[in-house]
Amino acid sequence: QLCAPGLQCCFVSMCFFSSSLQVIKVYNEDNTSRAVEVPTDITARDICQLFVMKNHCIDDHSWTLFEHLSHLGIERTIEDHESVMEVLSGWGVDTDSRLYFRKNYAKYEFFNKPLDFFPDHMVSLSSETNGIMNHSQLIQTFLNSSTCPEIHGYLHAKEQGRKSWKKFYFVLRRSGLYFSNKGTSKEPRHLQFIAEFSDGDVYTLLSAKKIHGAPTDYGFCVKSTKRGSPRDLKLLCADDEQTRTCWVTAMRLFKYGLQLYQNFIQPHQKQKASPMRSISENSLVAMDFSGHKSRVIENPSEALSVAVEEGLSWRRKSCHRLSSHGSPSTSQSPMSNIALHMAQPWFHSKLSRDEAHRLITQQGLIDGVFLLRDSQSNPKTFVLSLCHTQRIKHFQILPVDDEGDLFYSLDDGHTRFTDLIQLVEFYQLNRGVLPCKLKHHCARVTL
């Protein structure tokens, strides 16, 4: 086994076993790592599939390989079709660069819900046509190389060679990124070229305010694949998460176009070939089976009341099931309930509020991404952390004592559950008091 000269200091080792095999090291969120031997032509999707199989993960197509450059304080999603070895070849010898394997539910969500990613006030047709883009055709326009929408708006930019940031009006077109040196003018004489994407990638800044002195933490940058020093980064900063997401997503689409759509549909095409049938969430309806004939519940208020009653029914059935098998009552078996939810992939025990925020942000700021954790302020309670409209909200899960029986509730005891598993399963089917249903749990794997 011969190691490549000079690469022994890198976090990703590249030891050559033959002309077509290399060993790379991949990390997860807790910074544990695993070295694997892979072909030199392996893609990011191939790496993800390999770790999904090795760790017996559920393959929901959200597993993603990230390029993490600690010395620059930036990271990006490696697109599924990209060659991993080409990514590694751009790393410096003495730099703290790593590959991370984790979920990213937002990776292709813009194909499903473009309105959530491209606000009306930021999108229009090119200045030559002077028209407004129909959002129903927005993604198709991105993928069509002969046309393109224009992304525009204010961003903060770090001035070259200085620590200060200045606000400019930016315009993103297929030809590249520009800023106006005269207000919001889009006249060619007022637009100054910043970057294009044929030889560059877009990254998010990990700690924009702390590391780069940015006015907000919604930073991103364009980095050339040929130059990797901090002074070569085109550092930008948005005022909010939705604005940053719009710019970053548009840049990915401009760079890869139709290839991203092919990455998106490839696993779904494999699913269609499978005998297993997937059920769309939109095909689920509320049903009433209490009478002689079943019926669809069309009234939303009635559906909600039935959902609440179903939650109470679960509680009663659970208590009856425990007592009928000779098990102690709920109040006498709190440890069994704790053991049950401790083993669930959505439960993250001693995670702090800030760590929960970071984990959800890493795994995709789309509606329904969630996790449960212990409360730091009240040791006897739990917290549900949930993403909705690209914001993370925290809901306290309170213990409710009912004549010696212990239950858990999100709504001051109106809907009660014997354990956290029942609670999660209920809110995966019913929104209840939450802003949206629980859809995607944040998961960590041990490599």
Salt bridges, closest charged atoms under 4 A:
ASP59 OD1 - HIS61 ND1 3.88
ASP60 OD2 - LYS103 NZ 2.71
GLU67 OE1 - ARG76 NE 2.86
GLU75 OE1 - HIS68 ND1 3.07
GLU75 OE2 - ARG102 NH2 2.30
GLU79 OE2 - ARG252 NE 2.83
ASP80 OD2 - ARG45 NH2 3.29
ASP80 OD1 - LYS107 NZ 3.17
GLU82 OE2 - ARG76 NH1 2.85
ASP96 OD1 - ARG98 NE 3.62
ASP120 OD1 - HIS135 ND1 2.92
GLU150 OE1 - ARG173 NE 2.74
GLU150 OE2 - LYS186 NZ 2.59
GLU159 OE1 - ARG162 NH1 3.83
GLU187 OE1 - ARG189 NE 2.86
ASP201 OD2 - ARG76 NH2 3.92
ASP201 OD1 - LYS255 NZ 3.93
ASP232 OD1 - ARG227 NE 3.99
ASP239 OD1 - HIS156 NE2 2.83
ASP239 OD2 - LYS167 NZ 3.14
GLU241 OE1 - ARG244 NH2 2.81
ASP288 OD2 - ARG295 NE 3.15
GLU302 OE2 - ARG295 NH2 2.31
GLU309 OE2 - ARG316 NH2 2.76
ASP374 OD2 - LYS350 NZ 3.94
ASP402 OD2 - ARG416 NH1 2.83
